């Protein structure tokens, strides 16, 4: 077990290890018995240098063969098929794509024929949804009644435009999802103490969230900058989208606070790899 810098006295995420690969998982999703899921760490891959070792990005300058081997290792650890993984093309939108059999392998073993996609949904067992991270917020969704899943990327832009709510709307349209049946998780990402933003960002949050939430969402520092709480913002979005509070799990692990175990854009800028969230309906 690795030594994690956690934000709560009681751990909210479990560390798991298999075949030399280490990842994080949510007990609430594990308890359903319906999905396989993970949030990757830096541990268990073959990449080198600033990408060491479990980098999943083909576009940051890493050896493509190493990246593909990292996907193979994660697929083996999770007992899923690499050939049935489907990857986003993230540009901080709230666009969500419904994944079909035609998408299998896109972003891993074949090219994507789409872009500007920050969320994926499906009800096909055995397909693994994949999203990228290095401080932004992963959002996991499981519709336990209709057996459907969603996985989304929500940075500050996605959060202020309510990516979580948008994903649920797309799941309702595609699968008849009722938020009352959804188990949702807010994954490892940058914490409030580490996330400084300017007043122009905070102004958008002031407008997007009711005033009663502002005290818990941000505070001003003497330098005129603000510390923003993306975890709480996304929790509010999911709660206001009518997911029951006891079905929302929030990370206790910050990407910036764990540099030896997780990549952080705020800490390393472009000299880093990418983490991934993975979510798959069991067959």
Order of alpha helices (4+ residues) and beta strands (2+ residues): beta-beta-alpha-beta-alpha-beta-beta-beta-beta-beta-beta-alpha-alpha-beta-beta-alpha-alpha-beta-beta-alpha-beta-alpha-beta
